[in-house]
Amino acid sequence: MDGIKLFGSAARTRVVSAAVALRDSYPREISRVTGVPLLSTQRILADLEREGIVTSRLAGNQRQVRVNPDWPAAAELRALVLRALDLIPDLRTALESERRRPRRPGKPIDRT
């Protein structure tokens, strides 16, 4: 997985970028969007949580992850990631196509 290594590795950069862009998310969703294996995504998120950059909480039986709003550089991290997404066009496309709410029943799916 070649790409920019803004946060140490291409995989870590993709996971951090997805976590910031998706706001509240789950490790499996981040893994699916970024293309980083789930175990690697979980390890990266655990490291980020130890460093205080992200927080997690249990929502039912799933762990929900988001950027720690109390982290001193949270706003700067968000601004940096949103600008850096221009350098990772495949991740930007995957994030834009990620559906964040349910589809209306009976609505046709546009596959163009």
TILUM-691463 format. One record per residue: residue number from 1; residue in three letters; chain; x, y, z of N, C-alpha, C in turn. Coordinates in pm, whole numbers. Layout:
// residues N
(mimar NUM,ALA,A,(X,Y,Z),(X,Y,Z),(X,Y,Z)),
...
// end
This chain:
// residues 112
(mimar 1,MET,A,(85,-117,0),(0,0,0),(90,123,0)),
(mimar 2,ASP,A,(115,175,-116),(195,296,-126),(106,417,-103)),
(mimar 3,GLY,A,(163,523,-60),(88,645,-37),(168,737,51)),
(mimar 4,ILE,A,(105,848,86),(176,943,171),(186,886,313)),
(mimar 5,LYS,A,(291,923,381),(319,872,515),(319,988,614)),
(mimar 6,LEU,A,(212,1061,615),(200,1181,696),(206,1149,846)),
(mimar 7,PHE,A,(154,1033,885),(150,996,1026),(237,874,1056)),
(mimar 8,GLY,A,(345,856,981),(440,749,1008),(438,638,907)),
(mimar 9,SER,A,(321,594,865),(308,491,763),(185,522,679)),
(mimar 10,ALA,A,(179,461,563),(64,483,476),(-63,429,541)),
(mimar 11,ALA,A,(-53,313,608),(-171,256,673),(-220,345,787)),
(mimar 12,ARG,A,(-127,392,869),(-165,479,981),(-225,610,929)),
(mimar 13,THR,A,(-170,663,822),(-224,786,763),(-367,764,715)),
(mimar 14,ARG,A,(-393,650,650),(-527,620,601),(-626,602,717)),
(mimar 15,VAL,A,(-583,533,824),(-671,510,938),(-702,642,1010)),
(mimar 16,VAL,A,(-601,722,1035),(-622,852,1101),(-714,939,1015)),
(mimar 17,SER,A,(-689,943,885),(-770,1024,795),(-916,979,797)),
(mimar 18,ALA,A,(-939,850,793),(-1075,798,794),(-1143,825,927)),
(mimar 19,ALA,A,(-1071,808,1037),(-1129,833,1169),(-1170,979,1183)),
(mimar 20,VAL,A,(-1090,1069,1131),(-1122,1211,1137),(-1240,1244,1046)),
(mimar 21,ALA,A,(-1236,1195,924),(-1339,1228,826),(-1475,1168,861)),
(mimar 22,LEU,A,(-1476,1048,917),(-1603,981,949),(-1661,1024,1083)),
(mimar 23,ARG,A,(-1585,1097,1161),(-1623,1142,1295),(-1649,1024,1387)),
(mimar 24,ASP,A,(-1773,980,1405),(-1801,861,1486),(-1802,741,1394)),
(mimar 25,SER,A,(-1720,642,1424),(-1710,527,1336),(-1673,404,1415)),
(mimar 26,TYR,A,(-1659,293,1345),(-1624,165,1403),(-1499,113,1335)),
(mimar 27,PRO,A,(-1416,36,1405),(-1294,-16,1343),(-1320,-92,1212)),
(mimar 28,ARG,A,(-1426,-170,1206),(-1454,-246,1084),(-1489,-152,968)),
(mimar 29,GLU,A,(-1563,-47,997),(-1598,50,892),(-1472,122,843)),
(mimar 30,ILE,A,(-1386,161,935),(-1261,227,898),(-1176,133,814)),
(mimar 31,SER,A,(-1169,7,855),(-1092,-93,780),(-1147,-109,639)),
(mimar 32,ARG,A,(-1279,-118,626),(-1341,-136,495),(-1314,-17,403)),
(mimar 33,VAL,A,(-1327,102,456),(-1309,223,375),(-1163,242,335)),
(mimar 34,THR,A,(-1071,213,425),(-930,240,398),(-859,129,323)),
(mimar 35,GLY,A,(-911,7,334),(-842,-107,273),(-731,-161,360)),
(mimar 36,VAL,A,(-721,-113,483),(-622,-163,580),(-685,-282,652)),
(mimar 37,PRO,A,(-613,-393,669),(-670,-509,738),(-725,-472,876)),
(mimar 38,LEU,A,(-832,-542,917),(-899,-509,1042),(-805,-515,1162)),
(mimar 39,LEU,A,(-723,-617,1173),(-632,-628,1287),(-535,-509,1292)),
(mimar 40,SER,A,(-484,-470,1177),(-394,-353,1172),(-469,-227,1212)),
(mimar 41,THR,A,(-592,-214,1165),(-673,-97,1200),(-696,-92,1350)),
(mimar 42,GLN,A,(-729,-206,1410),(-751,-211,1554),(-625,-174,1632)),
(mimar 43,ARG,A,(-511,-222,1587),(-384,-188,1655),(-352,-40,1643)),
(mimar 44,ILE,A,(-372,15,1524),(-346,159,1504),(-438,241,1593)),
(mimar 45,LEU,A,(-567,205,1598),(-662,278,1681),(-628,264,1829)),
(mimar 46,ALA,A,(-582,147,1871),(-540,129,2011),(-421,219,2044)),
(mimar 47,ASP,A,(-325,229,1952),(-210,318,1972),(-257,463,1982)),
(mimar 48,LEU,A,(-347,503,1893),(-398,640,1893),(-475,670,2022)),
(mimar 49,GLU,A,(-546,570,2072),(-620,589,2197),(-523,602,2315)),
(mimar 50,ARG,A,(-417,522,2317),(-315,534,2422),(-251,672,2420)),
(mimar 51,GLU,A,(-233,728,2300),(-172,860,2286),(-271,973,2315)),
(mimar 52,GLY,A,(-400,939,2333),(-502,1039,2364),(-561,1108,2243)),
(mimar 53,ILE,A,(-529,1063,2124),(-576,1129,2002),(-720,1089,1970)),
(mimar 54,VAL,A,(-754,964,1995),(-892,918,1974),(-946,864,2106)),
(mimar 55,THR,A,(-1078,861,2115),(-1146,798,2228),(-1237,690,2171)),
(mimar 56,SER,A,(-1271,595,2255),(-1364,492,2212),(-1461,464,2324)),
(mimar 57,ARG,A,(-1575,411,2285),(-1675,372,2384),(-1754,256,2325)),
(mimar 58,LEU,A,(-1812,178,2413),(-1894,67,2367),(-2034,118,2335)),
(mimar 59,ALA,A,(-2082,83,2216),(-2219,113,2175),(-2283,-23,2146)),
(mimar 60,GLY,A,(-2353,-78,2245),(-2401,-215,2233),(-2282,-308,2249)),
(mimar 61,ASN,A,(-2257,-389,2147),(-2142,-478,2153),(-2031,-433,2057)),
(mimar 62,GLN,A,(-2041,-312,2009),(-1940,-260,1916),(-1866,-142,1978)),
(mimar 63,ARG,A,(-1741,-128,1940),(-1659,-18,1988),(-1668,98,1889)),
(mimar 64,GLN,A,(-1713,211,1937),(-1726,330,1853),(-1606,421,1880)),
(mimar 65,VAL,A,(-1544,470,1772),(-1421,547,1781),(-1444,687,1724)),
(mimar 66,ARG,A,(-1382,786,1787),(-1385,923,1733),(-1264,999,1783)),
(mimar 67,VAL,A,(-1234,1107,1715),(-1122,1192,1757),(-1159,1254,1891)),
(mimar 68,ASN,A,(-1065,1255,1982),(-1086,1309,2116),(-1103,1461,2107)),
(mimar 69,PRO,A,(-1224,1513,2135),(-1244,1658,2126),(-1164,1736,2229)),
(mimar 70,ASP,A,(-1119,1670,2335),(-1041,1736,2439),(-891,1736,2408)),
(mimar 71,TRP,A,(-852,1665,2301),(-711,1664,2263),(-674,1803,2214)),
(mimar 72,PRO,A,(-564,1861,2261),(-532,2001,2230),(-526,2037,2082)),
(mimar 73,ALA,A,(-485,1944,1998),(-470,1975,1855),(-579,1912,1768)),
(mimar 74,ALA,A,(-696,1884,1827),(-803,1817,1752),(-849,1899,1631)),
(mimar 75,ALA,A,(-867,2027,1649),(-912,2113,1537),(-806,2120,1428)),
(mimar 76,GLU,A,(-680,2131,1467),(-572,2136,1369),(-557,2004,1294)),
(mimar 77,LEU,A,(-575,1893,1368),(-568,1761,1304),(-678,1747,1199)),
(mimar 78,ARG,A,(-798,1789,1233),(-910,1782,1139),(-881,1865,1015)),
(mimar 79,ALA,A,(-832,1987,1032),(-801,2074,918),(-691,2012,831)),
(mimar 80,LEU,A,(-588,1958,895),(-478,1896,820),(-527,1776,740)),
(mimar 81,VAL,A,(-604,1690,804),(-652,1569,736),(-743,1605,619)),
(mimar 82,LEU,A,(-833,1699,639),(-924,1735,530),(-849,1793,410)),
(mimar 83,ARG,A,(-741,1863,435),(-659,1913,324),(-576,1802,263)),
(mimar 84,ALA,A,(-525,1710,347),(-440,1601,298),(-519,1498,217)),
(mimar 85,LEU,A,(-650,1493,234),(-730,1397,157),(-719,1423,6)),
(mimar 86,ASP,A,(-681,1543,-32),(-658,1571,-175),(-540,1490,-228)),
(mimar 87,LEU,A,(-449,1450,-139),(-333,1372,-180),(-361,1222,-183)),
(mimar 88,ILE,A,(-477,1181,-133),(-516,1040,-130),(-652,1027,-200)),
(mimar 89,PRO,A,(-656,1042,-331),(-785,1047,-401),(-870,921,-385)),
(mimar 90,ASP,A,(-808,803,-378),(-888,682,-363),(-957,676,-227)),
(mimar 91,LEU,A,(-892,726,-123),(-955,731,9),(-1065,835,11)),
(mimar 92,ARG,A,(-1042,950,-50),(-1145,1053,-57),(-1270,999,-126)),
(mimar 93,THR,A,(-1251,928,-237),(-1364,870,-311),(-1438,768,-224)),
(mimar 94,ALA,A,(-1363,683,-155),(-1426,583,-68),(-1504,649,45)),
(mimar 95,LEU,A,(-1450,755,103),(-1519,826,211),(-1645,895,161)),
(mimar 96,GLU,A,(-1637,953,42),(-1753,1022,-13),(-1865,926,-49)),
(mimar 97,SER,A,(-1830,803,-86),(-1933,707,-124),(-1987,629,-5)),
(mimar 98,GLU,A,(-1929,648,113),(-1974,577,232),(-2108,634,278)),
(mimar 99,ARG,A,(-2208,549,286),(-2342,591,326),(-2349,599,477)),
(mimar 100,ARG,A,(-2391,712,530),(-2393,733,674),(-2533,725,736)),
(mimar 101,ARG,A,(-2636,704,655),(-2771,691,709),(-2848,591,625)),
(mimar 102,PRO,A,(-2956,537,678),(-3029,434,604),(-3095,489,478)),
(mimar 103,ARG,A,(-3108,403,379),(-3176,438,255),(-3326,426,277)),
(mimar 104,ARG,A,(-3402,516,217),(-3548,511,226),(-3599,381,165)),
(mimar 105,PRO,A,(-3691,312,231),(-3743,186,175),(-3804,207,36)),
(mimar 106,GLY,A,(-3769,119,-56),(-3824,127,-191),(-3751,222,-284)),
(mimar 107,LYS,A,(-3655,296,-234),(-3583,390,-320),(-3490,312,-413)),
(mimar 108,PRO,A,(-3495,339,-543),(-3408,266,-634),(-3261,303,-614)),
(mimar 109,ILE,A,(-3175,207,-638),(-3032,228,-623),(-2977,270,-758)),
(mimar 110,ASP,A,(-2914,387,-763),(-2854,438,-886),(-2713,382,-896)),
(mimar 111,ARG,A,(-2689,299,-993),(-2558,232,-1008),(-2478,288,-1126)),
(mimar 112,THR,A,(-2497,413,-1159),(-2422,471,-1270),(-2292,527,-1226)),
// end
